[in-house]
Amino acid sequence: MKRPRTEKNGKLNIPSVEALSRRELNEWVYRRLHGDDARVASDPRDGSMPHYLLAIIYPKLTRQVREDIQDILLGFLTDLAKNPTSAWLGEAGDELLMLVDPVFILSPRRDDVVDILLQIASSVGLRTNHETNLHIRALQGLVTLRHRTKAQFAPP
């Protein structure tokens, strides 16, 4: 897998992220959120919060790469919402949901994300079957996107 380069000071080289193909970008983001790409350490928080680097670099990327990342994340979120054996169950899903605010708050795809978050929030399986409470994280995502909905998501 091709990965972005890091500078001598450990910071991520933004042009090397923009040079990745869509497939390579998808693989890198996937591995990053699953904690498999800890070699980039631009900040001490980076190793313990895989989403952190993506949240920091996202606004610095070109519009096309930002749109590619939005599409990639929408695919990951859809898998989490619809697949009971999703690779996003647990900590990786938590990291994924923490990107909702920095990536989608001003996005024209915001309503798509709200729909997916509503599916995740209403999923009974995500409320109870995992050590990471993705139900709560999805509700937090809805709040950060300033979505108002009926009070139907209270715990059972």
KEKE-3310 file (N, C-alpha, C; in steps of 0.2 Angstrom, whole numbers, plus 5000, padded with zeros to 4 digits):
npx = (5004:5003:5008:5006:5020:5031:5038:5055:5053:5043:5030:5016:5017:5007:5005:5009:4998:4988:4993:4989:4980:4963:4959:4971:4970:4958:4962:4972:4965:4956:4965:4972:4961:4959:4969:4981:4991:5002:5013:5015:5017:5013:5009:5008:4995:4991:4994:4986:4974:4967:4959:4963:4974:4968:4958:4965:4972:4963:4956:4966:4968:4966:4951:4945:4951:4946:4933:4934:4938:4926:4917:4923:4922:4908:4905:4911:4903:4891:4892:4895:4882:4873:4879:4879:4891:4901:4917:4919:4914:4916:4931:4937:4925:4921:4932:4930:4917:4920:4925:4915:4910:4922:4923:4911:4903:4901:4898:4891:4885:4880:4867:4866:4874:4868:4856:4862:4868:4856:4851:4861:4860:4847:4849:4847:4857:4869:4868:4870:4879:4892:4909:4913:4903:4894:4882:4879:4890:4886:4874:4880:4887:4876:4871:4883:4881:4871:4858:4841:4829:4816:4813:4817:4828:4832:4840:4835)
npy = (4994:5011:5025:5041:5053:5057:5072:5076:5081:5074:5078:5076:5075:5085:5086:5073:5066:5071:5066:5052:5039:5036:5024:5021:5031:5027:5015:5020:5029:5019:5010:5019:5024:5012:5011:5006:5013:5020:5027:5040:5054:5067:5074:5072:5067:5060:5046:5040:5043:5039:5046:5059:5065:5065:5074:5086:5087:5088:5101:5106:5100:5098:5103:5092:5081:5082:5080:5067:5060:5063:5055:5042:5041:5041:5029:5020:5024:5020:5006:5003:5006:4997:4984:4970:4964:4972:4979:4991:4990:4993:5001:5006:5011:5021:5030:5033:5039:5050:5059:5065:5078:5087:5084:5084:5095:5107:5102:5099:5086:5084:5081:5068:5061:5064:5056:5043:5043:5043:5030:5023:5027:5022:5009:4994:4984:4991:4998:4989:4978:4980:4985:4998:5012:5015:5020:5031:5039:5041:5049:5060:5064:5068:5079:5088:5090:5098:5093:5092:5081:5069:5064:5050:5041:5037:5027:5010)
npz = (5000:4996:5005:5013:5014:5027:5034:5039:5052:5057:5053:5043:5025:5015:5001:4997:5002:4994:4982:4982:4975:4973:4978:4985:4995:5001:5007:5015:5024:5030:5036:5045:5053:5059:5067:5062:5056:5063:5061:5057:5067:5071:5082:5099:5103:5092:5091:5100:5096:5082:5073:5074:5066:5053:5055:5057:5046:5036:5032:5025:5013:4995:4987:4979:4985:4998:4995:4990:5002:5009:5002:5004:5018:5020:5014:5023:5035:5031:5029:5043:5048:5042:5041:5051:5054:5053:5050:5057:5069:5086:5092:5081:5074:5083:5081:5068:5069:5076:5066:5060:5064:5060:5046:5040:5044:5037:5025:5009:5009:5021:5025:5020:5029:5041:5039:5039:5052:5060:5057:5063:5076:5079:5079:5088:5091:5091:5102:5113:5112:5111:5117:5115:5114:5101:5098:5107:5102:5089:5092:5098:5086:5078:5086:5085:5072:5072:5071:5073:5081:5084:5101:5101:5104:5116:5129:5131)
capx = (5000:5006:5006:5009:5026:5032:5044:5060:5051:5038:5024:5013:5017:5001:5005:5009:4992:4984:4995:4987:4974:4957:4960:4976:4967:4953:4966:4976:4961:4954:4971:4973:4956:4959:4975:4986:4996:5004:5020:5014:5016:5014:5007:5007:4988:4990:4995:4980:4967:4969:4955:4965:4978:4964:4954:4969:4974:4957:4955:4972:4968:4962:4943:4944:4953:4941:4927:4935:4937:4919:4914:4926:4919:4901:4905:4912:4898:4885:4894:4893:4875:4869:4882:4880:4897:4905:4924:4919:4911:4921:4936:4938:4919:4922:4936:4926:4911:4923:4927:4908:4910:4927:4923:4904:4899:4900:4898:4884:4884:4878:4861:4867:4877:4862:4852:4866:4868:4850:4851:4866:4857:4841:4851:4848:4863:4875:4867:4871:4883:4899:4912:4913:4896:4893:4875:4881:4894:4881:4870:4885:4888:4869:4872:4888:4879:4865:4852:4835:4825:4812:4817:4816:4834:4834:4841:4829)
capy = (5000:5017:5029:5048:5053:5062:5076:5075:5083:5070:5080:5073:5079:5086:5085:5066:5064:5073:5062:5046:5037:5036:5017:5021:5035:5023:5010:5023:5031:5013:5008:5025:5024:5005:5011:5002:5018:5024:5029:5047:5056:5075:5077:5067:5064:5056:5039:5037:5045:5039:5051:5066:5067:5066:5080:5091:5089:5088:5107:5109:5097:5101:5102:5086:5076:5082:5076:5059:5058:5063:5049:5036:5041:5040:5022:5017:5025:5016:4999:5003:5007:4992:4978:4968:4961:4977:4980:4997:4989:4994:5007:5009:5014:5026:5034:5035:5044:5057:5063:5068:5085:5091:5083:5085:5101:5112:5099:5098:5079:5084:5077:5061:5059:5064:5050:5037:5043:5041:5023:5020:5029:5018:5001:4991:4980:4995:5000:4985:4973:4982:4989:5005:5013:5019:5023:5037:5043:5043:5054:5066:5067:5072:5085:5092:5093:5103:5090:5091:5075:5067:5061:5043:5037:5036:5020:5006)
capz = (5000:4996:5010:5012:5016:5032:5034:5044:5058:5058:5050:5036:5019:5012:4994:4996:5003:4988:4976:4982:4971:4977:4981:4990:5000:5005:5011:5020:5029:5033:5041:5050:5058:5063:5072:5059:5053:5068:5060:5057:5073:5071:5088:5104:5103:5086:5092:5104:5093:5075:5069:5075:5061:5048:5057:5057:5039:5031:5029:5021:5007:4990:4987:4976:4990:5003:4992:4990:5009:5011:4999:5008:5025:5019:5013:5030:5039:5028:5031:5050:5049:5038:5041:5058:5056:5050:5053:5060:5076:5091:5093:5074:5073:5087:5078:5062:5071:5078:5060:5058:5064:5056:5039:5037:5047:5032:5019:5006:5011:5028:5026:5020:5035:5046:5038:5042:5059:5062:5057:5068:5083:5080:5079:5094:5091:5092:5109:5119:5110:5110:5123:5113:5113:5095:5099:5110:5098:5084:5095:5098:5079:5077:5090:5082:5065:5074:5069:5078:5079:5090:5107:5101:5104:5123:5130:5133)
cpx = (5004:5004:5009:5015:5026:5038:5049:5058:5045:5031:5022:5014:5011:5001:5006:5003:4988:4987:4992:4981:4968:4957:4965:4974:4962:4957:4969:4971:4958:4959:4972:4968:4956:4965:4981:4992:4998:5011:5020:5013:5017:5012:5006:5000:4987:4990:4989:4974:4968:4965:4959:4969:4973:4960:4958:4971:4969:4956:4961:4972:4964:4955:4942:4946:4949:4935:4928:4935:4930:4916:4916:4922:4912:4900:4906:4906:4892:4886:4893:4886:4871:4872:4883:4887:4903:4912:4924:4916:4917:4925:4936:4931:4919:4926:4933:4921:4914:4925:4920:4909:4916:4926:4916:4900:4897:4899:4891:4881:4881:4872:4861:4870:4872:4858:4856:4867:4862:4849:4855:4863:4851:4843:4852:4854:4869:4874:4870:4877:4890:4902:4912:4905:4895:4887:4876:4885:4890:4877:4874:4886:4881:4869:4877:4886:4873:4859:4847:4831:4821:4816:4816:4822:4836:4835:4835:4828)
cpy = (5006:5022:5036:5048:5058:5066:5074:5076:5079:5072:5077:5078:5079:5084:5077:5063:5065:5069:5055:5045:5037:5029:5018:5026:5031:5019:5014:5026:5025:5011:5013:5024:5017:5005:5007:5006:5023:5027:5037:5050:5064:5078:5071:5063:5059:5049:5036:5039:5045:5044:5058:5069:5069:5073:5086:5093:5090:5095:5110:5105:5100:5099:5095:5080:5076:5079:5069:5057:5058:5056:5042:5036:5039:5032:5018:5018:5020:5008:4998:5002:5000:4985:4975:4965:4966:4978:4987:4996:4990:5001:5010:5013:5021:5032:5037:5040:5050:5061:5066:5075:5089:5090:5085:5091:5106:5109:5099:5091:5078:5080:5070:5058:5059:5057:5043:5037:5041:5034:5020:5021:5024:5010:4999:4987:4985:4998:4996:4980:4974:4986:4996:5007:5018:5022:5030:5042:5045:5049:5060:5069:5071:5079:5090:5094:5097:5100:5090:5085:5074:5064:5053:5038:5036:5029:5016:5005)
cpz = (5000:5001:5009:5016:5023:5031:5039:5051:5061:5056:5044:5031:5015:5005:4993:4998:4997:4982:4976:4978:4976:4981:4987:4996:5004:5009:5017:5026:5033:5038:5046:5055:5062:5067:5069:5056:5058:5067:5059:5064:5074:5077:5093:5105:5098:5087:5095:5101:5085:5071:5069:5069:5055:5049:5056:5049:5034:5028:5025:5014:5001:4990:4984:4981:4996:5001:4992:4997:5011:5009:5003:5015:5025:5018:5019:5034:5037:5030:5039:5052:5047:5039:5049:5059:5053:5054:5057:5067:5081:5091:5086:5072:5077:5084:5072:5064:5073:5072:5058:5058:5060:5049:5036:5039:5042:5025:5016:5007:5018:5029:5025:5026:5041:5046:5041:5049:5063:5062:5062:5075:5084:5080:5086:5096:5093:5099:5114:5118:5110:5116:5121:5111:5107:5095:5101:5105:5092:5086:5095:5091:5077:5080:5087:5075:5066:5071:5075:5076:5085:5095:5107:5102:5112:5124:5133:5141)
residu = (MET:LYS:ARG:PRO:ARG:THR:GLU:LYS:ASN:GLY:LYS:LEU:ASN:ILE:PRO:SER:VAL:GLU:ALA:LEU:SER:ARG:ARG:GLU:LEU:ASN:GLU:TRP:VAL:TYR:ARG:ARG:LEU:HIS:GLY:ASP:ASP:ALA:ARG:VAL:ALA:SER:ASP:PRO:ARG:ASP:GLY:SER:MET:PRO:HIS:TYR:LEU:LEU:ALA:ILE:ILE:TYR:PRO:LYS:LEU:THR:ARG:GLN:VAL:ARG:GLU:ASP:ILE:GLN:ASP:ILE:LEU:LEU:GLY:PHE:LEU:THR:ASP:LEU:ALA:LYS:ASN:PRO:THR:SER:ALA:TRP:LEU:GLY:GLU:ALA:GLY:ASP:GLU:LEU:LEU:MET:LEU:VAL:ASP:PRO:VAL:PHE:ILE:LEU:SER:PRO:ARG:ARG:ASP:ASP:VAL:VAL:ASP:ILE:LEU:LEU:GLN:ILE:ALA:SER:SER:VAL:GLY:LEU:ARG:THR:ASN:HIS:GLU:THR:ASN:LEU:HIS:ILE:ARG:ALA:LEU:GLN:GLY:LEU:VAL:THR:LEU:ARG:HIS:ARG:THR:LYS:ALA:GLN:PHE:ALA:PRO:PRO)
# end
